[in-house]
């Protein structure tokens, strides 16, 4: 039997997740976990969280909220260990070593960095934030990650990881693989205003959203500005709501397109139909989340067990690193 390919993927703990997280990452994670050809590790990137916000007082609370969403989405901790970055000290050590292999000029050219500075309206950035991709490389390579499911905004970070792996292997010997990114068709699902979906922009539908809240939020979704009233022909390919139909209502996609283009389907009815399909999608998710939420000790044990597993792998990798560098 061929060996399973190793996947390392993670998120910063920002609390409850939204549909953008599902489309951009979680859907991929679950599919790859169930594929049978992969060994998955899932990282709660709590060190990454403080690169843009030094307030760490809510990180554990947000971690549990995110973990509940992961479990409800179908992440199986028996097959996919879940762990906190801060609890595996080898992440910090490998980050330090990797930081010697890349120039500040290379990090400053990172297009994702420039985009985030603009979107988050950041002032002068910290050394840690500039080096975010280096720590991400340590996260991935510590577990010999070969496949990294990410959104398209993270592709430049994965390329930096590949460069660092090549540079280490060239300098010290072949310890690390060069991971590849894996995208889905809907690598970036827009928010209700057409911008990137984000809780901070108040344009997101949470995975745990109540049905009536989904309906209320969908009423605010932007549509084709040229389609003013029912009867006007629409342009579904530029309409946000049609994008949601493509993702959550594929069985009726052709019908919705025809109705929009002909004008027979008005925007209000189109939004209502999209909201109901989103609610159908979220119903089983909500149920699983509540079941885990009612068992806090079990959730805590899942995290602790995952950290034990990750720690063993991390120690083994660092032993190989030390040997390759002739430092151990």
C-alpha positions as CSV (number, residue, x, y, z in Angstrom):
1,X,0.0,0.0,0.0
2,X,1.3,3.5,-0.8
3,X,2.0,5.7,2.1
4,X,-0.5,8.4,2.9
5,X,0.4,12.0,2.0
6,X,0.7,14.3,5.0
7,X,-1.5,17.3,5.2
8,X,-1.0,20.2,7.7
9,X,-3.7,22.8,7.7
10,X,-4.9,25.3,10.3
11,X,-6.6,28.5,11.2
12,X,-6.2,31.4,13.6
13,X,-8.6,31.1,16.5
14,X,-11.1,33.9,15.9
15,X,-14.2,32.3,17.3
16,X,-17.1,31.0,15.4
17,X,-16.5,30.3,11.7
18,X,-18.5,31.3,8.6
19,X,-19.4,30.0,5.2
20,X,-16.2,31.5,3.7
21,X,-14.2,29.2,6.1
22,X,-16.2,26.2,4.8
23,X,-15.8,27.0,1.1
24,X,-12.2,28.1,1.4
25,X,-10.8,25.4,3.7
26,X,-13.0,23.1,5.8
27,X,-14.8,21.5,2.8
28,X,-11.4,20.6,1.5
29,X,-10.2,19.3,4.9
30,X,-13.1,17.0,5.3
31,X,-12.9,15.6,1.7
32,X,-9.2,14.9,2.0
33,X,-9.7,13.3,5.5
34,X,-12.3,11.0,4.0
35,X,-10.3,10.3,0.9
36,X,-8.2,7.6,2.6
37,X,-4.9,8.7,0.9
38,X,-4.0,11.4,3.4
39,X,-2.9,11.8,7.0
40,X,-4.2,15.1,8.3
41,X,-3.0,17.3,11.1
42,X,-5.0,20.4,12.1
43,X,-3.4,23.4,13.8
44,X,-5.0,26.0,16.0
45,X,-2.7,28.9,15.1
46,X,-2.8,30.8,18.3
47,X,0.7,32.3,17.9
48,X,-0.4,33.6,14.5
49,X,-3.4,35.2,16.2
50,X,-1.2,37.7,18.1
51,X,0.6,38.9,15.0
52,X,-2.2,41.4,14.4
53,X,-3.8,41.6,17.9
54,X,-1.7,41.4,21.0
55,X,-4.8,40.8,23.2
56,X,-4.6,37.1,24.0
57,X,-7.3,37.1,26.7
58,X,-10.0,35.5,24.5
59,X,-7.8,33.1,22.5
60,X,-8.8,29.9,24.5
61,X,-12.5,30.8,24.3
62,X,-12.1,31.4,20.6
63,X,-10.1,28.2,20.2
64,X,-13.0,26.1,21.7
65,X,-15.6,27.9,19.5
66,X,-13.5,27.1,16.4
67,X,-12.9,23.6,17.5
68,X,-16.6,23.0,17.9
69,X,-17.1,24.2,14.3
70,X,-14.3,21.9,13.0
71,X,-15.9,18.9,14.7
72,X,-19.4,19.8,13.5
73,X,-18.1,20.2,10.0
74,X,-16.8,16.6,10.1
75,X,-13.2,16.7,11.2
76,X,-12.6,13.4,13.0
77,X,-10.0,13.8,15.8
78,X,-9.3,10.0,15.7
79,X,-7.9,10.4,12.2
80,X,-7.0,14.0,12.2
81,X,-5.2,15.2,15.3
82,X,-6.2,18.8,16.4
83,X,-3.7,20.8,18.5
84,X,-2.6,24.3,19.5
85,X,0.5,25.7,18.1
86,X,1.6,27.3,21.4
87,X,1.5,23.9,23.1
88,X,4.1,22.4,20.8
89,X,7.3,24.3,21.5
90,X,9.1,22.9,18.5
91,X,7.1,25.3,16.3
92,X,9.0,28.2,17.8
93,X,12.4,26.5,17.5
94,X,11.9,25.6,13.8
95,X,10.6,29.1,13.1
96,X,13.9,30.5,14.5
97,X,16.0,28.3,12.3
98,X,14.0,29.0,9.2
99,X,14.2,32.8,9.9
100,X,17.9,32.5,9.1
101,X,17.1,31.2,5.6
102,X,15.1,34.1,4.2
103,X,15.7,37.8,3.7
104,X,13.5,40.6,4.9
105,X,13.3,41.8,1.3
106,X,11.7,38.5,0.2
107,X,9.1,38.8,3.0
108,X,8.3,42.4,2.1
109,X,7.5,41.3,-1.5
110,X,4.8,39.0,-0.2
111,X,1.6,40.1,-1.9
112,X,-0.6,38.6,0.8
113,X,1.2,40.8,3.4
114,X,0.4,43.9,1.4
115,X,-3.2,42.9,0.9
116,X,-3.7,42.2,4.7
117,X,-2.0,45.5,5.7
118,X,-4.5,47.3,3.4
119,X,-7.6,45.3,4.4
120,X,-6.9,45.5,8.1
121,X,-5.7,49.1,8.0
122,X,-2.5,48.2,9.8
123,X,0.1,50.8,10.7
124,X,3.7,49.9,11.2
125,X,3.9,46.1,11.3
126,X,5.8,44.0,13.8
127,X,8.8,41.7,13.2
128,X,6.5,38.8,14.0
129,X,3.9,39.9,11.5
130,X,6.4,40.3,8.7
131,X,7.7,36.8,9.5
132,X,4.2,35.3,9.6
133,X,5.0,33.1,6.5
134,X,8.2,31.8,8.1
135,X,6.3,30.6,11.2
136,X,3.7,29.1,8.8
137,X,6.5,27.2,7.0
138,X,7.6,25.8,10.4
139,X,4.0,24.8,11.1
140,X,3.8,22.8,7.8
141,X,7.2,21.3,7.6
142,X,7.4,20.3,11.3
143,X,4.9,17.5,10.3
144,X,6.5,17.0,6.9
145,X,3.4,18.4,5.3
146,X,3.1,17.5,1.6
147,X,-0.4,19.0,0.8
148,X,-1.7,22.2,2.2
149,X,-5.5,23.0,1.7
150,X,-5.7,26.8,1.5
151,X,-7.6,29.7,0.1
152,X,-6.1,31.5,-2.9
153,X,-4.9,34.3,-0.6
154,X,-2.4,31.9,1.0
155,X,-0.7,30.7,-2.2
156,X,2.2,33.1,-1.8
157,X,2.8,31.8,1.7
158,X,3.0,28.3,0.4
159,X,5.5,29.3,-2.2
160,X,7.7,30.8,0.6
161,X,7.4,27.5,2.5
162,X,8.6,25.7,-0.6
163,X,11.6,28.0,-0.9
164,X,12.5,27.6,2.7
165,X,12.3,23.8,2.4
166,X,14.6,23.9,-0.7
167,X,17.1,26.2,1.0
168,X,17.3,24.1,4.2
169,X,17.7,20.9,2.2
170,X,20.4,22.5,0.0
171,X,22.3,23.8,3.0
172,X,22.0,20.9,5.4
173,X,20.5,17.8,3.6
174,X,17.2,16.5,2.5
175,X,14.9,16.7,5.6
176,X,11.8,18.4,4.3
177,X,9.4,17.8,1.4
178,X,8.2,20.7,-0.8
179,X,4.5,21.0,-0.1
180,X,1.9,21.9,-2.7
181,X,-1.3,23.9,-2.2
182,X,-4.8,22.4,-2.9
183,X,-7.6,24.8,-3.8
184,X,-11.3,24.2,-4.3
185,X,-13.4,25.8,-7.1
186,X,-14.9,28.2,-4.5
187,X,-11.5,29.0,-2.9
188,X,-12.9,32.4,-1.9
189,X,-16.7,32.8,-1.2
190,X,-17.6,36.5,-1.1
191,X,-19.4,38.1,1.8
192,X,-22.9,39.6,1.6
193,X,-21.5,42.9,0.3
194,X,-19.3,41.3,-2.3
195,X,-16.1,41.8,-0.4
196,X,-14.1,39.1,1.3
197,X,-16.3,37.4,3.9
198,X,-15.3,38.5,7.3
199,X,-17.0,38.8,10.7
200,X,-15.3,42.1,11.3
201,X,-16.9,43.5,8.1
202,X,-20.4,42.2,9.3
203,X,-20.9,40.5,5.9
204,X,-20.7,36.9,7.0
205,X,-23.1,34.0,7.6
206,X,-21.8,31.9,10.4
207,X,-21.8,28.1,10.2
208,X,-23.8,28.1,13.5
209,X,-26.2,30.9,12.4
210,X,-29.9,30.4,13.3
211,X,-32.2,29.9,10.4
212,X,-34.0,33.2,10.8
213,X,-30.7,35.1,11.0
214,X,-29.6,33.5,7.7
215,X,-32.9,34.7,6.1
216,X,-32.4,38.2,7.6
217,X,-28.8,38.5,6.5
218,X,-29.6,37.3,2.9
219,X,-32.0,40.1,2.5
220,X,-29.0,42.5,2.6
221,X,-27.0,40.6,0.0
222,X,-26.0,42.8,-3.0
223,X,-27.3,41.8,-6.4
224,X,-26.8,42.9,-10.0
225,X,-27.2,46.8,-9.9
226,X,-28.9,46.8,-13.3
227,X,-31.7,44.5,-12.1
228,X,-33.9,46.9,-10.3
229,X,-37.2,45.1,-10.3
230,X,-38.8,41.8,-11.2
231,X,-39.0,41.6,-14.9
232,X,-35.7,43.2,-15.5
233,X,-33.2,40.8,-17.1
234,X,-30.3,40.0,-14.8
235,X,-26.7,39.0,-15.1
236,X,-26.2,36.0,-12.8
237,X,-22.4,35.8,-13.5
238,X,-21.8,39.1,-11.7
239,X,-24.5,38.5,-9.0
240,X,-23.4,37.5,-5.5
241,X,-26.6,35.7,-4.7
242,X,-26.2,33.5,-7.8
243,X,-22.7,32.6,-6.5
244,X,-24.4,31.3,-3.4
245,X,-26.8,29.3,-5.5
246,X,-23.8,27.8,-7.4
247,X,-22.4,26.6,-4.1
248,X,-25.4,25.6,-2.1
249,X,-28.1,25.0,-4.7
250,X,-26.4,23.2,-7.6
251,X,-29.5,21.2,-8.4
252,X,-31.4,24.3,-9.3
253,X,-28.5,26.4,-10.7
254,X,-29.7,26.2,-14.3
255,X,-33.2,27.1,-13.4
256,X,-32.1,30.1,-11.3
257,X,-29.9,31.3,-14.1
258,X,-32.7,31.1,-16.7
259,X,-35.1,32.9,-14.3
260,X,-32.6,35.6,-13.6
261,X,-31.6,36.2,-17.2
262,X,-35.2,36.2,-18.4
263,X,-36.4,38.4,-15.6
264,X,-39.0,35.9,-14.4
265,X,-37.2,35.5,-11.1
266,X,-37.0,38.6,-8.9
267,X,-34.1,39.3,-6.6
268,X,-36.2,39.0,-3.4
269,X,-37.4,35.5,-4.3
270,X,-33.9,34.6,-5.5
271,X,-32.5,35.6,-2.1
272,X,-35.3,33.6,-0.2
273,X,-34.5,30.5,-2.2
274,X,-30.8,30.9,-1.5
275,X,-31.4,31.4,2.2
276,X,-33.5,28.2,2.4
277,X,-30.8,26.2,0.6
278,X,-28.1,27.5,2.9
279,X,-30.3,26.6,5.9
280,X,-30.7,23.1,4.5
281,X,-26.9,22.8,4.2
282,X,-26.4,24.1,7.8
283,X,-29.1,22.1,9.6
284,X,-27.0,18.9,10.2
285,X,-24.0,21.1,11.1
286,X,-26.0,22.9,13.8
287,X,-27.1,19.7,15.3
288,X,-23.6,18.2,15.5
289,X,-22.3,21.4,17.0
290,X,-24.9,21.4,19.8
291,X,-24.0,17.8,20.7
292,X,-20.3,18.7,21.1
293,X,-21.1,21.9,22.9
294,X,-23.0,19.9,25.6
295,X,-19.8,17.8,26.2
296,X,-17.1,20.3,27.1
297,X,-14.8,17.8,28.8
298,X,-14.8,15.6,25.7
299,X,-13.9,18.6,23.6
300,X,-11.0,19.4,25.9
301,X,-9.8,15.8,25.8
302,X,-9.8,15.9,22.0
303,X,-7.5,18.9,22.1
304,X,-5.1,17.3,24.7
305,X,-4.9,14.0,22.8
306,X,-4.1,15.8,19.6
307,X,-1.4,17.7,21.3
308,X,0.2,14.6,22.6
309,X,0.3,13.1,19.1
310,X,1.6,16.3,17.5
311,X,4.3,16.6,20.1
312,X,5.7,13.2,19.4
313,X,5.9,13.9,15.6
314,X,7.4,17.4,16.2
315,X,10.2,16.0,18.5
316,X,11.1,13.4,15.9
317,X,11.4,16.0,13.1
318,X,13.5,18.3,15.3
319,X,15.8,15.4,16.1
320,X,16.3,15.0,12.3
321,X,16.9,18.8,11.9
322,X,19.5,18.8,14.7
323,X,21.3,15.8,13.2
324,X,21.3,17.4,9.7
325,X,22.7,20.6,11.1
326,X,25.3,18.7,13.2
327,X,23.9,20.5,16.2
328,X,22.7,17.4,18.1
